[in-house]
Amino acid sequence: MDRSDSISRRVAVQRGFGAMATVVMFWGAGSKALAAGNKLPKPAVQYTDSGAQKGMDCDDCIQFVPGKTPKDMGTCKIVVGDINPHGHCLAFSPKPKA
């Protein structure tokens, strides 16, 4: 087994756990709250202003709405408040590859 295979599996497992956490989070939040347009608080998704894993920052997430410039804070479609482009949370969902 070469090193690139083990790293790929590790990333796949981490993303899988992140996806499961997102599903559980939405299920626990209740469909009425989400249907009403309420966003989740940062502590509920364990948001942090700095991501620890390359390629899993908020600006790599499909839910991220960028600020006016790449350095400006953005927002999130599902999390309340200003969002650092280099932050991270449990609700991370990677943007589709082109």
Beta strands, then each sheet from edge to edge (+ up, - down):
strand 1: 64-65
strand 2: 75-76
sheet 1: 1+ 2-
end
